[in-house]
Amino acid sequence: MAPPCTGQCLVRDNELRGFGVRIKASGRKSFILEKRVNGRVRRMTVGREGELTVAQTRNRAQQLLGQIALGDDPVQKRRREQAR
């Protein structure tokens, strides 16, 4: 898929709900997971194109969905770790 002229676009996966790829105007592609956590929609970058395969990023997204189902918020966890 060609990158948009400005901004970004999302292409959603048909197999795993909330999983997709974000394509920026620069052409950079990132795999993302979008899920509602504690009433807020969270969008997390799972990996970048070229670093991991689609199967690896889909597997990682499934692991994140498991953490969310157990009540964790991966975004808040990462922010706390970065603040240290």
N, CA, C and O atoms as CSV, one atom per row, in Angstrom:
chain,resi,resn,atom,element,x,y,z
A,1,MET,N,N,0.842,-1.180,0.000
A,1,MET,CA,C,0.000,0.000,0.000
A,1,MET,C,C,0.889,1.246,0.000
A,1,MET,O,O,1.904,1.296,0.695
A,2,ALA,N,N,0.507,2.217,-0.762
A,2,ALA,CA,C,1.273,3.461,-0.873
A,2,ALA,C,C,1.015,4.341,0.353
A,2,ALA,O,O,-0.098,4.361,0.878
A,3,PRO,N,N,2.032,5.063,0.806
A,3,PRO,CA,C,1.835,5.954,1.961
A,3,PRO,C,C,0.930,7.119,1.601
A,3,PRO,O,O,0.866,7.523,0.440
A,4,PRO,N,N,0.219,7.669,2.604
A,4,PRO,CA,C,-0.626,8.835,2.342
A,4,PRO,C,C,0.232,10.070,2.072
A,4,PRO,O,O,1.409,10.108,2.431
A,5,CYS,N,N,-0.360,11.065,1.445
A,5,CYS,CA,C,0.375,12.311,1.152
A,5,CYS,C,C,0.742,13.059,2.428
A,5,CYS,O,O,1.836,13.612,2.536
A,6,THR,N,N,-0.179,13.076,3.397
A,6,THR,CA,C,0.075,13.718,4.681
A,6,THR,C,C,-0.484,12.843,5.792
A,6,THR,O,O,-1.394,12.045,5.565
A,7,GLY,N,N,0.054,12.992,6.980
A,7,GLY,CA,C,-0.470,12.283,8.145
A,7,GLY,C,C,-0.158,10.804,8.137
A,7,GLY,O,O,0.956,10.381,7.828
A,8,GLN,N,N,-1.170,10.031,8.484
A,8,GLN,CA,C,-1.007,8.591,8.574
A,8,GLN,C,C,-2.315,7.900,8.238
A,8,GLN,O,O,-3.376,8.523,8.244
A,9,CYS,N,N,-2.233,6.604,7.944
A,9,CYS,CA,C,-3.446,5.821,7.740
A,9,CYS,C,C,-3.261,4.486,8.449
A,9,CYS,O,O,-2.139,4.019,8.647
A,10,LEU,N,N,-4.361,3.893,8.819
A,10,LEU,CA,C,-4.342,2.610,9.507
A,10,LEU,C,C,-4.976,1.556,8.607
A,10,LEU,O,O,-6.017,1.788,7.992
A,11,VAL,N,N,-4.330,0.397,8.542
A,11,VAL,CA,C,-4.873,-0.751,7.827
A,11,VAL,C,C,-5.082,-1.832,8.873
A,11,VAL,O,O,-4.120,-2.315,9.469
A,12,ARG,N,N,-6.313,-2.208,9.095
A,12,ARG,CA,C,-6.656,-3.167,10.150
A,12,ARG,C,C,-6.547,-4.610,9.657
A,12,ARG,O,O,-6.781,-4.904,8.485
A,13,ASP,N,N,-6.192,-5.489,10.572
A,13,ASP,CA,C,-6.059,-6.913,10.303
A,13,ASP,C,C,-7.426,-7.583,10.366
A,13,ASP,O,O,-8.245,-7.247,11.221
A,14,ASN,N,N,-7.671,-8.522,9.471
A,14,ASN,CA,C,-8.947,-9.234,9.459
A,14,ASN,C,C,-8.966,-10.395,10.445
A,14,ASN,O,O,-10.041,-10.857,10.827
A,15,GLU,N,N,-7.796,-10.875,10.866
A,15,GLU,CA,C,-7.722,-12.048,11.728
A,15,GLU,C,C,-7.737,-11.704,13.213
A,15,GLU,O,O,-8.440,-12.352,13.989
A,16,LEU,N,N,-6.974,-10.696,13.617
A,16,LEU,CA,C,-6.836,-10.353,15.036
A,16,LEU,C,C,-7.419,-8.967,15.269
A,16,LEU,O,O,-6.897,-7.970,14.770
A,17,ARG,N,N,-8.481,-8.914,16.013
A,17,ARG,CA,C,-9.177,-7.645,16.264
A,17,ARG,C,C,-8.290,-6.685,17.045
A,17,ARG,O,O,-7.716,-7.056,18.069
A,18,GLY,N,N,-8.178,-5.450,16.560
A,18,GLY,CA,C,-7.376,-4.426,17.198
A,18,GLY,C,C,-5.960,-4.339,16.646
A,18,GLY,O,O,-5.249,-3.375,16.931
A,19,PHE,N,N,-5.539,-5.316,15.869
A,19,PHE,CA,C,-4.191,-5.360,15.304
A,19,PHE,C,C,-4.211,-4.741,13.918
A,19,PHE,O,O,-5.188,-4.896,13.185
A,20,GLY,N,N,-3.146,-4.043,13.549
A,20,GLY,CA,C,-3.077,-3.448,12.223
A,20,GLY,C,C,-1.710,-2.853,11.967
A,20,GLY,O,O,-0.774,-3.038,12.744
A,21,VAL,N,N,-1.615,-2.135,10.863
A,21,VAL,CA,C,-0.372,-1.462,10.518
A,21,VAL,C,C,-0.673,0.014,10.294
A,21,VAL,O,O,-1.652,0.372,9.641
A,22,ARG,N,N,0.195,0.869,10.853
A,22,ARG,CA,C,0.080,2.315,10.678
A,22,ARG,C,C,1.119,2.722,9.637
A,22,ARG,O,O,2.302,2.412,9.774
A,23,ILE,N,N,0.667,3.418,8.600
A,23,ILE,CA,C,1.564,3.868,7.537
A,23,ILE,C,C,1.617,5.393,7.596
A,23,ILE,O,O,0.598,6.071,7.463
A,24,LYS,N,N,2.820,5.913,7.797
A,24,LYS,CA,C,2.999,7.362,7.879
A,24,LYS,C,C,3.340,7.919,6.502
A,24,LYS,O,O,3.720,7.175,5.598
A,25,ALA,N,N,3.203,9.217,6.353
A,25,ALA,CA,C,3.489,9.883,5.079
A,25,ALA,C,C,4.943,9.680,4.662
A,25,ALA,O,O,5.255,9.696,3.471
A,26,SER,N,N,5.832,9.490,5.632
A,26,SER,CA,C,7.246,9.257,5.334
A,26,SER,C,C,7.482,7.876,4.736
A,26,SER,O,O,8.562,7.603,4.211
A,27,GLY,N,N,6.476,7.002,4.812
A,27,GLY,CA,C,6.610,5.647,4.299
A,27,GLY,C,C,6.914,4.629,5.382
A,27,GLY,O,O,6.891,3.427,5.117
A,28,ARG,N,N,7.196,5.079,6.592
A,28,ARG,CA,C,7.492,4.177,7.703
A,28,ARG,C,C,6.226,3.443,8.122
A,28,ARG,O,O,5.157,4.038,8.256
A,29,LYS,N,N,6.371,2.126,8.328
A,29,LYS,CA,C,5.240,1.295,8.726
A,29,LYS,C,C,5.507,0.695,10.095
A,29,LYS,O,O,6.597,0.190,10.365
A,30,SER,N,N,4.488,0.757,10.963
A,30,SER,CA,C,4.578,0.208,12.311
A,30,SER,C,C,3.355,-0.644,12.570
A,30,SER,O,O,2.239,-0.272,12.209
A,31,PHE,N,N,3.569,-1.787,13.194
A,31,PHE,CA,C,2.459,-2.640,13.599
A,31,PHE,C,C,1.922,-2.121,14.918
A,31,PHE,O,O,2.691,-1.815,15.829
A,32,ILE,N,N,0.607,-2.021,15.023
A,32,ILE,CA,C,-0.009,-1.443,16.213
A,32,ILE,C,C,-1.075,-2.379,16.772
A,32,ILE,O,O,-1.590,-3.254,16.076
A,33,LEU,N,N,-1.386,-2.171,18.034
A,33,LEU,CA,C,-2.503,-2.826,18.684
A,33,LEU,C,C,-3.335,-1.728,19.320
A,33,LEU,O,O,-2.813,-0.897,20.063
A,34,GLU,N,N,-4.622,-1.725,19.032
A,34,GLU,CA,C,-5.532,-0.720,19.577
A,34,GLU,C,C,-6.597,-1.439,20.387
A,34,GLU,O,O,-7.289,-2.321,19.877
A,35,LYS,N,N,-6.725,-1.057,21.654
A,35,LYS,CA,C,-7.653,-1.753,22.547
A,35,LYS,C,C,-8.120,-0.797,23.630
A,35,LYS,O,O,-7.372,0.086,24.051
A,36,ARG,N,N,-9.346,-0.969,24.080
A,36,ARG,CA,C,-9.876,-0.167,25.184
A,36,ARG,C,C,-9.375,-0.779,26.496
A,36,ARG,O,O,-9.586,-1.960,26.768
A,37,VAL,N,N,-8.706,0.056,27.300
A,37,VAL,CA,C,-8.154,-0.369,28.586
A,37,VAL,C,C,-8.650,0.597,29.649
A,37,VAL,O,O,-8.407,1.800,29.562
A,38,ASN,N,N,-9.340,0.077,30.641
A,38,ASN,CA,C,-9.873,0.901,31.734
A,38,ASN,C,C,-10.670,2.092,31.203
A,38,ASN,O,O,-10.554,3.203,31.719
A,39,GLY,N,N,-11.472,1.855,30.176
A,39,GLY,CA,C,-12.341,2.894,29.632
A,39,GLY,C,C,-11.686,3.843,28.640
A,39,GLY,O,O,-12.353,4.729,28.104
A,40,ARG,N,N,-10.389,3.673,28.385
A,40,ARG,CA,C,-9.677,4.550,27.449
A,40,ARG,C,C,-9.128,3.723,26.303
A,40,ARG,O,O,-8.653,2.606,26.507
A,41,VAL,N,N,-9.191,4.267,25.106
A,41,VAL,CA,C,-8.630,3.577,23.950
A,41,VAL,C,C,-7.124,3.789,23.956
A,41,VAL,O,O,-6.639,4.920,23.992
A,42,ARG,N,N,-6.399,2.687,23.919
A,42,ARG,CA,C,-4.936,2.723,23.906
A,42,ARG,C,C,-4.448,2.200,22.569
A,42,ARG,O,O,-4.941,1.186,22.073
A,43,ARG,N,N,-3.481,2.889,21.986
A,43,ARG,CA,C,-2.845,2.430,20.751
A,43,ARG,C,C,-1.372,2.224,21.052
A,43,ARG,O,O,-0.655,3.163,21.397
A,44,MET,N,N,-0.932,0.982,20.917
A,44,MET,CA,C,0.442,0.616,21.257
A,44,MET,C,C,1.187,0.173,20.011
A,44,MET,O,O,0.630,-0.540,19.177
A,45,THR,N,N,2.425,0.581,19.877
A,45,THR,CA,C,3.270,0.098,18.791
A,45,THR,C,C,3.835,-1.242,19.212
A,45,THR,O,O,4.479,-1.354,20.255
A,46,VAL,N,N,3.593,-2.259,18.398
A,46,VAL,CA,C,4.051,-3.617,18.688
A,46,VAL,C,C,5.432,-3.848,18.083
A,46,VAL,O,O,6.261,-4.540,18.673
A,47,GLY,N,N,5.680,-3.275,16.914
A,47,GLY,CA,C,6.970,-3.420,16.247
A,47,GLY,C,C,6.970,-2.650,14.943
A,47,GLY,O,O,5.923,-2.209,14.467
A,48,ARG,N,N,8.145,-2.492,14.374
A,48,ARG,CA,C,8.263,-1.782,13.095
A,48,ARG,C,C,8.508,-2.780,11.979
A,48,ARG,O,O,9.064,-3.857,12.195
A,49,GLU,N,N,8.086,-2.403,10.792
A,49,GLU,CA,C,8.293,-3.246,9.627
A,49,GLU,C,C,9.798,-3.450,9.417
A,49,GLU,O,O,10.573,-2.496,9.483
A,50,GLY,N,N,10.196,-4.673,9.169
A,50,GLY,CA,C,11.596,-4.987,8.946
A,50,GLY,C,C,12.294,-5.506,10.191
A,50,GLY,O,O,13.263,-6.257,10.085
A,51,GLU,N,N,11.820,-5.118,11.369
A,51,GLU,CA,C,12.413,-5.603,12.610
A,51,GLU,C,C,11.850,-6.967,12.985
A,51,GLU,O,O,12.578,-7.837,13.463
A,52,LEU,N,N,10.550,-7.149,12.767
A,52,LEU,CA,C,9.862,-8.394,13.077
A,52,LEU,C,C,8.973,-8.784,11.903
A,52,LEU,O,O,8.582,-7.939,11.098
A,53,THR,N,N,8.662,-10.058,11.818
A,53,THR,CA,C,7.729,-10.510,10.785
A,53,THR,C,C,6.302,-10.230,11.243
A,53,THR,O,O,6.064,-9.927,12.412
A,54,VAL,N,N,5.368,-10.332,10.326
A,54,VAL,CA,C,3.955,-10.126,10.670
A,54,VAL,C,C,3.521,-11.160,11.700
A,54,VAL,O,O,2.797,-10.829,12.640
A,55,ALA,N,N,3.954,-12.412,11.536
A,55,ALA,CA,C,3.585,-13.469,12.481
A,55,ALA,C,C,4.135,-13.173,13.877
A,55,ALA,O,O,3.447,-13.398,14.873
A,56,GLN,N,N,5.364,-12.673,13.957
A,56,GLN,CA,C,5.956,-12.346,15.255
A,56,GLN,C,C,5.215,-11.190,15.922
A,56,GLN,O,O,4.973,-11.229,17.128
A,57,THR,N,N,4.855,-10.173,15.162
A,57,THR,CA,C,4.150,-9.036,15.755
A,57,THR,C,C,2.726,-9.418,16.138
A,57,THR,O,O,2.203,-8.923,17.136
A,58,ARG,N,N,2.094,-10.289,15.362
A,58,ARG,CA,C,0.748,-10.752,15.708
A,58,ARG,C,C,0.805,-11.552,17.017
A,58,ARG,O,O,-0.074,-11.419,17.869
A,59,ASN,N,N,1.835,-12.375,17.170
A,59,ASN,CA,C,2.019,-13.146,18.403
A,59,ASN,C,C,2.237,-12.212,19.591
A,59,ASN,O,O,1.666,-12.424,20.661
A,60,ARG,N,N,3.053,-11.188,19.407
A,60,ARG,CA,C,3.301,-10.203,20.466
A,60,ARG,C,C,2.016,-9.451,20.817
A,60,ARG,O,O,1.763,-9.167,21.988
A,61,ALA,N,N,1.214,-9.134,19.816
A,61,ALA,CA,C,-0.067,-8.457,20.052
A,61,ALA,C,C,-0.997,-9.352,20.869
A,61,ALA,O,O,-1.709,-8.868,21.749
A,62,GLN,N,N,-0.993,-10.653,20.582
A,62,GLN,CA,C,-1.815,-11.586,21.357
A,62,GLN,C,C,-1.357,-11.636,22.816
A,62,GLN,O,O,-2.184,-11.733,23.723
A,63,GLN,N,N,-0.051,-11.569,23.044
A,63,GLN,CA,C,0.474,-11.541,24.410
A,63,GLN,C,C,0.004,-10.273,25.131
A,63,GLN,O,O,-0.393,-10.330,26.295
A,64,LEU,N,N,0.049,-9.136,24.440
A,64,LEU,CA,C,-0.429,-7.883,25.031
A,64,LEU,C,C,-1.919,-7.945,25.342
A,64,LEU,O,O,-2.358,-7.442,26.376
A,65,LEU,N,N,-2.703,-8.561,24.451
A,65,LEU,CA,C,-4.138,-8.714,24.703
A,65,LEU,C,C,-4.380,-9.569,25.946
A,65,LEU,O,O,-5.316,-9.318,26.705
A,66,GLY,N,N,-3.531,-10.582,26.152
A,66,GLY,CA,C,-3.630,-11.409,27.350
A,66,GLY,C,C,-3.351,-10.600,28.608
A,66,GLY,O,O,-4.048,-10.753,29.612
A,67,GLN,N,N,-2.339,-9.742,28.564
A,67,GLN,CA,C,-2.032,-8.888,29.704
A,67,GLN,C,C,-3.187,-7.945,30.002
A,67,GLN,O,O,-3.533,-7.723,31.163
A,68,ILE,N,N,-3.782,-7.391,28.953
A,68,ILE,CA,C,-4.915,-6.473,29.114
A,68,ILE,C,C,-6.096,-7.208,29.723
A,68,ILE,O,O,-6.786,-6.666,30.586
A,69,ALA,N,N,-6.337,-8.445,29.279
A,69,ALA,CA,C,-7.444,-9.232,29.810
A,69,ALA,C,C,-7.270,-9.513,31.299
A,69,ALA,O,O,-8.253,-9.684,32.019
A,70,LEU,N,N,-6.013,-9.563,31.765
A,70,LEU,CA,C,-5.732,-9.785,33.185
A,70,LEU,C,C,-5.775,-8.498,33.995
A,70,LEU,O,O,-5.576,-8.525,35.210
A,71,GLY,N,N,-6.034,-7.358,33.332
A,71,GLY,CA,C,-6.191,-6.091,34.032
A,71,GLY,C,C,-5.005,-5.157,33.948
A,71,GLY,O,O,-5.043,-4.071,34.525
A,72,ASP,N,N,-3.952,-5.545,33.248
A,72,ASP,CA,C,-2.776,-4.680,33.102
A,72,ASP,C,C,-3.026,-3.603,32.050
A,72,ASP,O,O,-3.861,-3.767,31.160
A,73,ASP,N,N,-2.297,-2.510,32.166
A,73,ASP,CA,C,-2.300,-1.444,31.168
A,73,ASP,C,C,-0.860,-1.294,30.680
A,73,ASP,O,O,-0.066,-0.606,31.321
A,74,PRO,N,N,-0.506,-1.929,29.546
A,74,PRO,CA,C,0.876,-1.894,29.057
A,74,PRO,C,C,1.403,-0.484,28.796
A,74,PRO,O,O,2.598,-0.239,28.959
A,75,VAL,N,N,0.542,0.439,28.397
A,75,VAL,CA,C,0.970,1.813,28.120
A,75,VAL,C,C,1.388,2.497,29.420
A,75,VAL,O,O,2.445,3.125,29.478
A,76,GLN,N,N,0.570,2.380,30.458
A,76,GLN,CA,C,0.904,2.980,31.751
A,76,GLN,C,C,2.160,2.343,32.332
A,76,GLN,O,O,2.997,3.036,32.910
A,77,LYS,N,N,2.295,1.041,32.183
A,77,LYS,CA,C,3.470,0.326,32.679
A,77,LYS,C,C,4.743,0.855,32.008
A,77,LYS,O,O,5.750,1.089,32.676
A,78,ARG,N,N,4.691,1.042,30.684
A,78,ARG,CA,C,5.848,1.556,29.951
A,78,ARG,C,C,6.169,2.989,30.374
A,78,ARG,O,O,7.339,3.341,30.519
A,79,ARG,N,N,5.147,3.812,30.570
A,79,ARG,CA,C,5.366,5.202,30.990
A,79,ARG,C,C,6.025,5.265,32.373
A,79,ARG,O,O,6.900,6.099,32.607
A,80,ARG,N,N,5.602,4.381,33.291
A,80,ARG,CA,C,6.200,4.356,34.623
A,80,ARG,C,C,7.667,3.942,34.539
A,80,ARG,O,O,8.511,4.509,35.233
A,81,GLU,N,N,7.973,2.965,33.700
A,81,GLU,CA,C,9.357,2.509,33.543
A,81,GLU,C,C,10.230,3.601,32.936
A,81,GLU,O,O,11.380,3.763,33.344
A,82,GLN,N,N,9.707,4.352,31.966
A,82,GLN,CA,C,10.466,5.426,31.350
A,82,GLN,C,C,10.699,6.587,32.301
A,82,GLN,O,O,11.707,7.285,32.187
A,83,ALA,N,N,9.785,6.804,33.238
A,83,ALA,CA,C,9.899,7.895,34.197
A,83,ALA,C,C,11.000,7.641,35.226
A,83,ALA,O,O,11.519,8.581,35.829
A,84,ARG,N,N,11.355,6.378,35.425
A,84,ARG,CA,C,12.398,6.041,36.422
A,84,ARG,C,C,13.760,6.429,35.965
A,84,ARG,O,O,14.737,6.215,36.683
